[in-house]
Amino acid sequence: MSDQILLSGIHGFGYHGLFEHERVNGQDFFVDLALTVDLGPASVSDSIDDTVNYAEITELVVSAITTEPVSLIEKLAGRIAEQILISHLKVVAVTVTVHKPQAPVAASIKDIAVAITRTR
């Protein structure tokens, strides 16, 4: 199946990281999603019941970013993917990319991100 719903740049302020200052001061996180969903029924019916409500998924992502800090963005990405697959049964697969643009590294860098794909 090649149908996808794409959401990019979902923003949240979170307290994830290995270092104490990340857990105390927090930083911006951004998440991109590629949801594999059969969009055929919705493309005919024009009904939200035949697709995935991306407003609900966006809220899920913001909640994951802003609550329950983790050490690694890999863990955050996995948590988001798992929650999407559990709560949205029409999603066959999901790719989650978590961006941490203010990651504490010694070099000047535009972004650090991880991407994971999970399927049913």
N, CA, C and O atoms as a Tinker XYZ file with bonds, in Angstrom:
   480  protein
     1  N      0.854000   -1.184000    0.000000    73     2
     2  CA     0.000000    0.000000    0.000000    64     1     3
     3  C      0.891000    1.236000    0.000000    63     2     4     5
     4  O      1.871000    1.316000    0.741000    81     3
     5  N      0.533000    2.190000   -0.840000    73     3     6
     6  CA     1.372000    3.385000   -0.960000    64     5     7
     7  C      0.691000    4.651000   -0.443000    63     6     8     9
     8  O      1.302000    5.720000   -0.460000    81     7
     9  N     -0.562000    4.558000    0.016000    73     7    10
    10  CA    -1.244000    5.751000    0.523000    64     9    11
    11  C     -0.627000    6.191000    1.842000    63    10    12    13
    12  O     -0.328000    5.367000    2.706000    81    11
    13  N     -0.440000    7.491000    1.988000    73    11    14
    14  CA     0.131000    8.019000    3.226000    64    13    15
    15  C     -0.525000    9.337000    3.614000    63    14    16    17
    16  O     -0.973000   10.112000    2.769000    81    15
    17  N     -0.564000    9.557000    4.903000    73    15    18
    18  CA    -0.871000   10.871000    5.464000    64    17    19
    19  C      0.435000   11.365000    6.057000    63    18    20    21
    20  O      1.067000   10.662000    6.846000    81    19
    21  N      0.846000   12.574000    5.680000    73    19    22
    22  CA     2.115000   13.139000    6.145000    64    21    23
    23  C      1.845000   14.329000    7.049000    63    22    24    25
    24  O      1.078000   15.226000    6.700000    81    23
    25  N      2.476000   14.331000    8.202000    73    23    26
    26  CA     2.398000   15.460000    9.129000    64    25    27
    27  C      3.836000   15.866000    9.421000    63    26    28    29
    28  O      4.661000   15.019000    9.763000    81    27
    29  N      4.143000   17.146000    9.290000    73    27    30
    30  CA     5.532000   17.554000    9.513000    64    29    31
    31  C      5.617000   18.755000   10.436000    63    30    32    33
    32  O      4.775000   19.653000   10.420000    81    31
    33  N      6.666000   18.732000   11.238000    73    31    34
    34  CA     6.964000   19.867000   12.112000    64    33    35
    35  C      6.064000   20.000000   13.319000    63    34    36    37
    36  O      5.856000   21.110000   13.809000    81    35
    37  N      5.517000   18.887000   13.817000    73    35    38
    38  CA     4.705000   18.956000   15.038000    64    37    39
    39  C      5.640000   19.376000   16.176000    63    38    40    41
    40  O      6.640000   18.708000   16.439000    81    39
    41  N      5.318000   20.471000   16.840000    73    39    42
    42  CA     6.212000   21.066000   17.834000    64    41    43
    43  C      5.729000   20.822000   19.261000    63    42    44    45
    44  O      4.534000   20.844000   19.558000    81    43
    45  N      6.700000   20.592000   20.116000    73    43    46
    46  CA     6.439000   20.544000   21.549000    64    45    47
    47  C      7.700000   20.914000   22.301000    63    46    48    49
    48  O      8.812000   20.723000   21.810000    81    47
    49  N      7.515000   21.442000   23.492000    73    47    50
    50  CA     8.654000   21.778000   24.350000    64    49    51
    51  C      8.748000   20.678000   25.395000    63    50    52    53
    52  O      7.815000   20.456000   26.167000    81    51
    53  N      9.896000   19.987000   25.410000    73    51    54
    54  CA    10.045000   18.843000   26.304000    64    53    55
    55  C     11.331000   18.879000   27.093000    63    54    56    57
    56  O     12.180000   19.749000   26.905000    81    55
    57  N     11.453000   17.912000   27.982000    73    55    58
    58  CA    12.575000   17.833000   28.912000    64    57    59
    59  C     13.333000   16.517000   28.753000    63    58    60    61
    60  O     13.724000   15.895000   29.741000    81    59
    61  N     13.538000   16.100000   27.508000    73    59    62
    62  CA    14.206000   14.845000   27.200000    64    61    63
    63  C     15.705000   15.076000   27.037000    63    62    64    65
    64  O     16.135000   16.115000   26.537000    81    63
    65  N     16.488000   14.096000   27.465000    73    63    66
    66  CA    17.928000   14.185000   27.267000    64    65    67
    67  C     18.702000   13.457000   28.333000    63    66    68    69
    68  O     18.167000   13.092000   29.380000    81    67
    69  N     19.969000   13.252000   28.051000    73    67    70
    70  CA    20.859000   12.570000   28.988000    64    69    71
    71  C     21.369000   13.481000   30.098000    63    70    72    73
    72  O     21.702000   13.020000   31.190000    81    71
    73  N     21.428000   14.776000   29.806000    73    71    74
    74  CA    22.091000   15.694000   30.721000    64    73    75
    75  C     21.096000   16.419000   31.624000    63    74    76    77
    76  O     19.950000   16.672000   31.251000    81    75
    77  N     21.566000   16.736000   32.801000    73    75    78
    78  CA    20.723000   17.409000   33.799000    64    77    79
    79  C     20.152000   18.721000   33.272000    63    78    80    81
    80  O     18.979000   19.020000   33.495000    81    79
    81  N     20.973000   19.507000   32.574000    73    79    82
    82  CA    20.473000   20.795000   32.081000    64    81    83
    83  C     19.354000   20.609000   31.059000    63    82    84    85
    84  O     18.486000   21.474000   30.942000    81    83
    85  N     19.354000   19.501000   30.319000    73    83    86
    86  CA    18.258000   19.242000   29.382000    64    85    87
    87  C     16.967000   18.921000   30.140000    63    86    88    89
    88  O     15.875000   19.308000   29.726000    81    87
    89  N     17.115000   18.211000   31.247000    73    87    90
    90  CA    15.953000   17.834000   32.057000    64    89    91
    91  C     15.407000   19.023000   32.840000    63    90    92    93
    92  O     14.221000   19.056000   33.168000    81    91
    93  N     16.261000   19.998000   33.141000    73    91    94
    94  CA    15.834000   21.174000   33.908000    64    93    95
    95  C     15.331000   22.282000   32.993000    63    94    96    97
    96  O     14.260000   22.839000   33.232000    81    95
    97  N     16.087000   22.609000   31.952000    73    95    98
    98  CA    15.761000   23.744000   31.088000    64    97    99
    99  C     14.811000   23.398000   29.941000    63    98   100   101
   100  O     14.055000   24.254000   29.483000    81    99
   101  N     14.847000   22.167000   29.485000    73    99   102
   102  CA    14.014000   21.760000   28.364000    64   101   103
   103  C     14.488000   22.345000   27.048000    63   102   104   105
   104  O     15.426000   23.140000   27.008000    81   103
   105  N     13.826000   21.939000   25.968000    73   103   106
   106  CA    14.163000   22.422000   24.637000    64   105   107
   107  C     13.049000   22.055000   23.661000    63   106   108   109
   108  O     12.131000   21.306000   23.993000    81   107
   109  N     13.151000   22.596000   22.457000    73   107   110
   110  CA    12.167000   22.332000   21.415000    64   109   111
   111  C     12.428000   20.982000   20.764000    63   110   112   113
   112  O     13.571000   20.596000   20.521000    81   111
   113  N     11.336000   20.278000   20.490000    73   111   114
   114  CA    11.379000   19.038000   19.721000    64   113   115
   115  C     10.357000   19.161000   18.605000    63   114   116   117
   116  O      9.308000   19.784000   18.771000    81   115
   117  N     10.674000   18.561000   17.469000    73   115   118
   118  CA     9.780000   18.558000   16.314000    64   117   119
   119  C      9.640000   17.123000   15.825000    63   118   120   121
   120  O     10.607000   16.362000   15.820000    81   119
   121  N      8.433000   16.764000   15.415000    73   119   122
   122  CA     8.174000   15.402000   14.964000    64   121   123
   123  C      7.506000   15.444000   13.595000    63   122   124   125
   124  O      6.588000   16.228000   13.355000    81   123
   125  N      7.987000   14.583000   12.708000    73   123   126
   126  CA     7.365000   14.351000   11.406000    64   125   127
   127  C      6.816000   12.932000   11.404000    63   126   128   129
   128  O      7.425000   12.019000   11.962000    81   127
   129  N      5.659000   12.754000   10.770000    73   127   130
   130  CA     5.040000   11.436000   10.685000    64   129   131
   131  C      4.698000   11.110000    9.241000    63   130   132   133
   132  O      4.285000   11.982000    8.476000    81   131
   133  N      4.872000    9.854000    8.880000    73   131   134
   134  CA     4.338000    9.306000    7.632000    64   133   135
   135  C      3.475000    8.115000    8.047000    63   134   136   137
   136  O      3.986000    7.089000    8.497000    81   135
   137  N      2.168000    8.267000    7.889000    73   135   138
   138  CA     1.218000    7.233000    8.288000    64   137   139
   139  C      0.748000    6.493000    7.045000    63   138   140   141
   140  O      0.177000    7.101000    6.140000    81   139
   141  N      0.980000    5.203000    6.995000    73   139   142
   142  CA     0.482000    4.398000    5.887000    64   141   143
   143  C     -0.936000    3.952000    6.234000    63   142   144   145
   144  O     -1.166000    3.224000    7.200000    81   143
   145  N     -1.881000    4.418000    5.409000    73   143   146
   146  CA    -3.306000    4.180000    5.640000    64   145   147
   147  C     -3.955000    3.949000    4.279000    63   146   148   149
   148  O     -3.583000    4.592000    3.298000    81   147
   149  N     -4.916000    3.039000    4.215000    73   147   150
   150  CA    -5.671000    2.860000    2.975000    64   149   151
   151  C     -6.624000    4.043000    2.840000    63   150   152   153
   152  O     -7.638000    4.117000    3.533000    81   151
   153  N     -6.290000    4.962000    1.948000    73   151   154
   154  CA    -7.096000    6.163000    1.764000    64   153   155
   155  C     -8.178000    5.998000    0.697000    63   154   156   157
   156  O     -8.925000    6.937000    0.424000    81   155
   157  N     -8.267000    4.820000    0.097000    73   155   158
   158  CA    -9.275000    4.557000   -0.915000    64   157   159
   159  C    -10.692000    4.831000   -0.436000    63   158   160   161
   160  O    -11.419000    5.574000   -1.096000    81   159
   161  N    -11.114000    4.255000    0.696000    73   159   162
   162  CA   -12.481000    4.499000    1.171000    64   161   163
   163  C    -12.780000    5.980000    1.405000    63   162   164   165
   164  O    -13.845000    6.459000    1.016000    81   163
   165  N    -11.866000    6.706000    2.030000    73   163   166
   166  CA   -12.094000    8.136000    2.311000    64   165   167
   167  C    -12.097000    8.960000    1.026000    63   166   168   169
   168  O    -12.798000    9.968000    0.938000    81   167
   169  N    -11.317000    8.536000    0.030000    73   167   170
   170  CA   -11.283000    9.288000   -1.224000    64   169   171
   171  C    -12.600000    9.171000   -1.994000    63   170   172   173
   172  O    -12.884000    9.983000   -2.875000    81   171
   173  N    -13.396000    8.165000   -1.659000    73   171   174
   174  CA   -14.708000    7.984000   -2.274000    64   173   175
   175  C    -15.819000    8.577000   -1.407000    63   174   176   177
   176  O    -16.699000    9.282000   -1.900000    81   175
   177  N    -15.760000    8.274000   -0.092000    73   175   178
   178  CA   -16.860000    8.650000    0.814000    64   177   179
   179  C    -16.809000   10.087000    1.298000    63   178   180   181
   180  O    -17.844000   10.671000    1.617000    81   179
   181  N    -15.611000   10.665000    1.358000    73   179   182
   182  CA   -15.423000   12.002000    1.925000    64   181   183
   183  C    -15.814000   12.041000    3.403000    63   182   184   185
   184  O    -16.284000   13.066000    3.898000    81   183
   185  N    -15.616000   10.913000    4.108000    73   183   186
   186  CA   -15.998000   10.793000    5.517000    64   185   187
   187  C    -14.771000   10.570000    6.391000    63   186   188   189
   188  O    -13.905000    9.754000    6.076000    81   187
   189  N    -14.715000   11.300000    7.481000    73   187   190
   190  CA   -13.615000   11.141000    8.441000    64   189   191
   191  C    -13.583000    9.728000    9.023000    63   190   192   193
   192  O    -12.530000    9.254000    9.449000    81   191
   193  N    -14.729000    9.058000    9.041000    73   191   194
   194  CA   -14.787000    7.698000    9.579000    64   193   195
   195  C    -14.002000    6.701000    8.731000    63   194   196   197
   196  O    -13.679000    5.610000    9.201000    81   195
   197  N    -13.696000    7.059000    7.503000    73   195   198
   198  CA   -12.965000    6.169000    6.612000    64   197   199
   199  C    -11.476000    6.471000    6.529000    63   198   200   201
   200  O    -10.775000    5.930000    5.674000    81   199
   201  N    -10.998000    7.328000    7.408000    73   199   202
   202  CA    -9.578000    7.670000    7.408000    64   201   203
   203  C     -9.113000    7.819000    8.852000    63   202   204   205
   204  O     -9.768000    7.329000    9.772000    81   203
   205  N     -8.011000    8.477000    9.045000    73   203   206
   206  CA    -7.437000    8.704000   10.370000    64   205   207
   207  C     -7.570000   10.183000   10.698000    63   206   208   209
   208  O     -7.296000   11.043000    9.861000    81   207
   209  N     -7.986000   10.466000   11.904000    73   207   210
   210  CA    -8.132000   11.852000   12.346000    64   209   211
   211  C     -6.756000   12.384000   12.742000    63   210   212   213
   212  O     -6.237000   12.063000   13.812000    81   211
   213  N     -6.177000   13.198000   11.869000    73   211   214
   214  CA    -4.807000   13.659000   12.144000    64   213   215
   215  C     -4.747000   14.701000   13.249000    63   214   216   217
   216  O     -3.672000   14.942000   13.798000    81   215
   217  N     -5.866000   15.324000   13.591000    73   215   218
   218  CA    -5.876000   16.220000   14.751000    64   217   219
   219  C     -5.640000   15.415000   16.028000    63   218   220   221
   220  O     -4.896000   15.851000   16.906000    81   219
   221  N     -6.264000   14.252000   16.135000    73   219   222
   222  CA    -6.050000   13.382000   17.300000    64   221   223
   223  C     -4.611000   12.902000   17.372000    63   222   224   225
   224  O     -4.023000   12.846000   18.452000    81   223
   225  N     -4.049000   12.560000   16.231000    73   223   226
   226  CA    -2.664000   12.081000   16.206000    64   225   227
   227  C     -1.705000   13.205000   16.576000    63   226   228   229
   228  O     -0.721000   12.977000   17.279000    81   227
   229  N     -1.985000   14.406000   16.110000    73   227   230
   230  CA    -1.146000   15.555000   16.465000    64   229   231
   231  C     -1.163000   15.777000   17.973000    63   230   232   233
   232  O     -0.118000   16.024000   18.576000    81   231
   233  N     -2.335000   15.693000   18.584000    73   231   234
   234  CA    -2.439000   15.843000   20.043000    64   233   235
   235  C     -1.650000   14.754000   20.762000    63   234   236   237
   236  O     -0.993000   15.023000   21.768000    81   235
   237  N     -1.711000   13.538000   20.258000    73   235   238
   238  CA    -0.964000   12.429000   20.839000    64   237   239
   239  C      0.536000   12.729000   20.819000    63   238   240   241
   240  O      1.233000   12.496000   21.807000    81   239
   241  N      1.027000   13.244000   19.696000    73   239   242
   242  CA     2.456000   13.549000   19.558000    64   241   243
   243  C      2.869000   14.659000   20.512000    63   242   244   245
   244  O      3.892000   14.542000   21.188000    81   243
   245  N      2.091000   15.736000   20.578000    73   243   246
   246  CA     2.426000   16.841000   21.484000    64   245   247
   247  C      2.451000   16.348000   22.925000    63   246   248   249
   248  O      3.336000   16.727000   23.693000    81   247
   249  N      1.503000   15.519000   23.295000    73   247   250
   250  CA     1.484000   14.969000   24.650000    64   249   251
   251  C      2.731000   14.132000   24.930000    63   250   252   253
   252  O      3.311000   14.220000   26.012000    81   251
   253  N      3.140000   13.320000   23.956000    73   251   254
   254  CA     4.345000   12.499000   24.136000    64   253   255
   255  C      5.592000   13.364000   24.304000    63   254   256   257
   256  O      6.484000   13.030000   25.084000    81   255
   257  N      5.650000   14.469000   23.575000    73   255   258
   258  CA     6.805000   15.369000   23.685000    64   257   259
   259  C      6.821000   16.088000   25.036000    63   258   260   261
   260  O      7.881000   16.243000   25.643000    81   259
   261  N      5.667000   16.520000   25.502000    73   259   262
   262  CA     5.608000   17.424000   26.658000    64   261   263
   263  C      5.450000   16.721000   28.003000    63   262   264   265
   264  O      5.453000   17.383000   29.041000    81   263
   265  N      5.313000   15.402000   28.007000    73   263   266
   266  CA     5.176000   14.656000   29.269000    64   265   267
   267  C      6.191000   13.526000   29.327000    63   266   268   269
   268  O      6.798000   13.174000   28.316000    81   267
   269  N      6.369000   12.969000   30.495000    73   267   270
   270  CA     7.219000   11.794000   30.731000    64   269   271
   271  C      8.563000   11.842000   30.003000    63   270   272   273
   272  O      8.736000   11.159000   28.993000    81   271
   273  N      9.504000   12.627000   30.492000    73   271   274
   274  CA    10.815000   12.734000   29.857000    64   273   275
   275  C     11.543000   11.394000   29.742000    63   274   276   277
   276  O     11.418000   10.520000   30.600000    81   275
   277  N     12.299000   11.263000   28.665000    73   275   278
   278  CA    13.146000   10.095000   28.428000    64   277   279
   279  C     14.566000   10.581000   28.154000    63   278   280   281
   280  O     14.787000   11.762000   27.887000    81   279
   281  N     15.501000    9.682000   28.219000    73   279   282
   282  CA    16.894000   10.045000   27.963000    64   281   283
   283  C     17.193000   10.167000   26.475000    63   282   284   285
   284  O     17.956000   11.041000   26.064000    81   283
   285  N     16.601000    9.302000   25.673000    73   283   286
   286  CA    16.950000    9.220000   24.252000    64   285   287
   287  C     15.757000    9.558000   23.359000    63   286   288   289
   288  O     14.622000    9.186000   23.656000    81   287
   289  N     16.029000   10.267000   22.264000    73   287   290
   290  CA    14.945000   10.538000   21.322000    64   289   291
   291  C     14.533000    9.256000   20.596000    63   290   292   293
   292  O     13.434000    9.191000   20.045000    81   291
   293  N     15.382000    8.252000   20.585000    73   291   294
   294  CA    14.995000    6.956000   20.046000    64   293   295
   295  C     13.812000    6.386000   20.829000    63   294   296   297
   296  O     12.876000    5.838000   20.245000    81   295
   297  N     13.863000    6.519000   22.139000    73   295   298
   298  CA    12.773000    6.059000   23.009000    64   297   299
   299  C     11.506000    6.869000   22.749000    63   298   300   301
   300  O     10.413000    6.307000   22.679000    81   299
   301  N     11.647000    8.168000   22.607000    73   299   302
   302  CA    10.499000    9.030000   22.329000    64   301   303
   303  C      9.845000    8.636000   21.005000    63   302   304   305
   304  O      8.620000    8.542000   20.926000    81   303
   305  N     10.642000    8.407000   19.975000    73   303   306
   306  CA    10.106000    8.000000   18.672000    64   305   307
   307  C      9.374000    6.664000   18.777000    63   306   308   309
   308  O      8.298000    6.495000   18.202000    81   307
   309  N      9.948000    5.733000   19.500000    73   307   310
   310  CA     9.309000    4.431000   19.688000    64   309   311
   311  C      7.998000    4.532000   20.433000    63   310   312   313
   312  O      7.030000    3.853000   20.091000    81   311
   313  N      7.961000    5.373000   21.446000    73   311   314
   314  CA     6.734000    5.581000   22.221000    64   313   315
   315  C      5.636000    6.158000   21.334000    63   314   316   317
   316  O      4.491000    5.708000   21.387000    81   315
   317  N      5.979000    7.140000   20.528000    73   315   318
   318  CA     4.992000    7.760000   19.639000    64   317   319
   319  C      4.457000    6.728000   18.646000    63   318   320   321
   320  O      3.246000    6.633000   18.447000    81   319
   321  N      5.345000    5.961000   18.024000    73   319   322
   322  CA     4.916000    4.955000   17.045000    64   321   323
   323  C      3.989000    3.935000   17.692000    63   322   324   325
   324  O      2.948000    3.592000   17.130000    81   323
   325  N      4.359000    3.457000   18.854000    73   323   326
   326  CA     3.548000    2.465000   19.562000    64   325   327
   327  C      2.162000    3.012000   19.886000    63   326   328   329
   328  O      1.158000    2.331000   19.676000    81   327
   329  N      2.106000    4.239000   20.397000    73   327   330
   330  CA     0.817000    4.833000   20.748000    64   329   331
   331  C     -0.069000    5.029000   19.523000    63   330   332   333
   332  O     -1.281000    4.829000   19.601000    81   331
   333  N      0.511000    5.412000   18.410000    73   331   334
   334  CA    -0.277000    5.584000   17.182000    64   333   335
   335  C     -0.849000    4.252000   16.726000    63   334   336   337
   336  O     -2.032000    4.168000   16.396000    81   335
   337  N     -0.026000    3.209000   16.702000    73   335   338
   338  CA    -0.507000    1.908000   16.244000    64   337   339
   339  C     -1.562000    1.321000   17.173000    63   338   340   341
   340  O     -2.476000    0.635000   16.715000    81   339
   341  N     -1.447000    1.579000   18.460000    73   339   342
   342  CA    -2.436000    1.079000   19.421000    64   341   343
   343  C     -3.759000    1.825000   19.292000    63   342   344   345
   344  O     -4.824000    1.209000   19.340000    81   343
   345  N     -3.703000    3.132000   19.130000    73   343   346
   346  CA    -4.929000    3.933000   19.196000    64   345   347
   347  C     -5.588000    4.200000   17.839000    63   346   348   349
   348  O     -6.721000    4.678000   17.799000    81   347
   349  N     -4.915000    3.908000   16.748000    73   347   350
   350  CA    -5.464000    4.184000   15.415000    64   349   351
   351  C     -5.296000    2.943000   14.537000    63   350   352   353
   352  O     -4.281000    2.774000   13.860000    81   351
   353  N     -6.302000    2.093000   14.563000    73   351   354
   354  CA    -6.203000    0.782000   13.930000    64   353   355
   355  C     -6.116000    0.835000   12.411000    63   354   356   357
   356  O     -5.680000   -0.139000   11.796000    81   355
   357  N     -6.512000    1.930000   11.792000    73   355   358
   358  CA    -6.410000    2.049000   10.337000    64   357   359
   359  C     -4.965000    2.299000    9.880000    63   358   360   361
   360  O     -4.655000    2.133000    8.700000    81   359
   361  N     -4.102000    2.688000   10.784000    73   359   362
   362  CA    -2.693000    2.919000   10.442000    64   361   363
   363  C     -2.002000    1.558000   10.331000    63   362   364   365
   364  O     -1.928000    0.804000   11.301000    81   363
   365  N     -1.501000    1.261000    9.139000    73   363   366
   366  CA    -0.829000   -0.003000    8.875000    64   365   367
   367  C      0.646000    0.080000    9.266000    63   366   368   369
   368  O      1.220000   -0.883000    9.774000    81   367
   369  N      1.247000    1.240000    9.023000    73   367   370
   370  CA     2.653000    1.480000    9.358000    64   369   371
   371  C      2.827000    2.959000    9.641000    63   370   372   373
   372  O      2.069000    3.798000    9.156000    81   371
   373  N      3.836000    3.258000   10.432000    73   371   374
   374  CA     4.130000    4.648000   10.745000    64   373   375
   375  C      5.640000    4.838000   10.777000    63   374   376   377
   376  O      6.376000    4.024000   11.334000    81   375
   377  N      6.082000    5.930000   10.168000    73   375   378
   378  CA     7.471000    6.366000   10.310000    64   377   379
   379  C      7.449000    7.640000   11.132000    63   378   380   381
   380  O      6.765000    8.606000   10.794000    81   379
   381  N      8.208000    7.626000   12.217000    73   379   382
   382  CA     8.286000    8.757000   13.141000    64   381   383
   383  C      9.702000    9.307000   13.083000    63   382   384   385
   384  O     10.667000    8.574000   13.295000    81   383
   385  N      9.825000   10.597000   12.797000    73   383   386
   386  CA    11.124000   11.272000   12.844000    64   385   387
   387  C     11.062000   12.310000   13.952000    63   386   388   389
   388  O     10.228000   13.216000   13.925000    81   387
   389  N     11.953000   12.170000   14.927000    73   387   390
   390  CA    12.046000   13.128000   16.028000    64   389   391
   391  C     13.285000   13.984000   15.795000    63   390   392   393
   392  O     14.397000   13.472000   15.664000    81   391
   393  N     13.073000   15.293000   15.747000    73   391   394
   394  CA    14.159000   16.259000   15.555000    64   393   395
   395  C     14.491000   16.918000   16.897000    63   394   396   397
   396  O     13.603000   17.322000   17.647000    81   395
   397  N     15.771000   17.011000   17.172000    73   395   398
   398  CA    16.270000   17.671000   18.382000    64   397   399
   399  C     17.314000   18.700000   17.943000    63   398   400   401
   400  O     18.515000   18.452000   18.053000    81   399
   401  N     16.858000   19.858000   17.445000    73   399   402
   402  CA    17.789000   20.821000   16.842000    64   401   403
   403  C     18.754000   21.473000   17.834000    63   402   404   405
   404  O     19.793000   21.992000   17.427000    81   403
   405  N     18.429000   21.454000   19.113000    73   403   406
   406  CA    19.322000   22.061000   20.101000    64   405   407
   407  C     20.085000   21.002000   20.899000    63   406   408   409
   408  O     20.467000   21.237000   22.046000    81   407
   409  N     20.303000   19.845000   20.289000    73   407   410
   410  CA    21.038000   18.772000   20.963000    64   409   411
   411  C     22.412000   19.267000   21.387000    63   410   412   413
   412  O     23.074000   19.989000   20.642000    81   411
   413  N     22.840000   18.881000   22.580000    73   411   414
   414  CA    24.128000   19.361000   23.087000    64   413   415
   415  C     25.310000   18.588000   22.486000    63   414   416   417
   416  O     25.762000   17.582000   23.033000    81   415
   417  N     25.788000   19.085000   21.356000    73   415   418
   418  CA    26.964000   18.506000   20.715000    64   417   419
   419  C     28.008000   19.608000   20.541000    63   418   420   421
   420  O     27.684000   20.796000   20.552000    81   419
   421  N     29.251000   19.197000   20.383000    73   419   422
   422  CA    30.348000   20.167000   20.318000    64   421   423
   423  C     30.416000   20.910000   18.986000    63   422   424   425
   424  O     30.969000   22.008000   18.923000    81   423
   425  N     29.872000   20.338000   17.941000    73   423   426
   426  CA    29.950000   20.955000   16.614000    64   425   427
   427  C     28.736000   21.830000   16.347000    63   426   428   429
   428  O     27.688000   21.676000   16.974000    81   427
   429  N     28.898000   22.748000   15.406000    73   427   430
   430  CA    27.761000   23.527000   14.930000    64   429   431
   431  C     26.954000   22.625000   14.005000    63   430   432   433
   432  O     27.479000   22.095000   13.026000    81   431
   433  N     25.680000   22.457000   14.321000    73   431   434
   434  CA    24.853000   21.532000   13.563000    64   433   435
   435  C     23.442000   22.082000   13.450000    63   434   436   437
   436  O     22.934000   22.684000   14.396000    81   435
   437  N     22.808000   21.883000   12.314000    73   435   438
   438  CA    21.457000   22.391000   12.094000    64   437   439
   439  C     20.413000   21.542000   12.810000    63   438   440   441
   440  O     19.440000   22.083000   13.336000    81   439
   441  N     20.597000   20.216000   12.842000    73   439   442
   442  CA    19.588000   19.337000   13.405000    64   441   443
   443  C     20.188000   17.971000   13.684000    63   442   444   445
   444  O     21.126000   17.537000   13.015000    81   443
   445  N     19.637000   17.312000   14.668000    73   443   446
   446  CA    19.890000   15.889000   14.911000    64   445   447
   447  C     18.526000   15.241000   14.978000    63   446   448   449
   448  O     17.629000   15.738000   15.660000    81   447
   449  N     18.363000   14.133000   14.274000    73   447   450
   450  CA    17.068000   13.475000   14.237000    64   449   451
   451  C     17.249000   11.970000   14.184000    63   450   452   453
   452  O     18.278000   11.468000   13.731000    81   451
   453  N     16.237000   11.261000   14.652000    73   451   454
   454  CA    16.157000    9.814000   14.464000    64   453   455
   455  C     14.843000    9.522000   13.757000    63   454   456   457
   456  O     13.852000   10.227000   13.950000    81   455
   457  N     14.844000    8.488000   12.946000    73   455   458
   458  CA    13.628000    8.057000   12.258000    64   457   459
   459  C     13.468000    6.567000   12.470000    63   458   460   461
   460  O     14.406000    5.792000   12.284000    81   459
   461  N     12.254000    6.173000   12.866000    73   459   462
   462  CA    11.940000    4.761000   13.029000    64   461   463
   463  C     10.667000    4.448000   12.260000    63   462   464   465
   464  O      9.805000    5.310000   12.088000    81   463
   465  N     10.558000    3.217000   11.804000    73   463   466
   466  CA     9.346000    2.762000   11.141000    64   465   467
   467  C      8.846000    1.534000   11.884000    63   466   468   469
   468  O      9.607000    0.610000   12.171000    81   467
   469  N      7.564000    1.540000   12.187000    73   467   470
   470  CA     6.916000    0.412000   12.847000    64   469   471
   471  C      5.686000    0.012000   12.043000    63   470   472   473
   472  O      4.973000    0.867000   11.517000    81   471
   473  N      5.443000   -1.286000   11.953000    73   471   474
   474  CA     4.279000   -1.783000   11.225000    64   473   475
   475  C      3.495000   -2.739000   12.105000    63   474   476   477
   476  O      3.995000   -3.241000   13.112000    81   475
   477  N      2.270000   -2.976000   11.707000    73   475   478
   478  CA     1.431000   -3.958000   12.417000    64   477   479
   479  C      1.916000   -5.344000   12.123000    63   478   480
   480  O      1.349000   -6.316000   12.621000    81   479
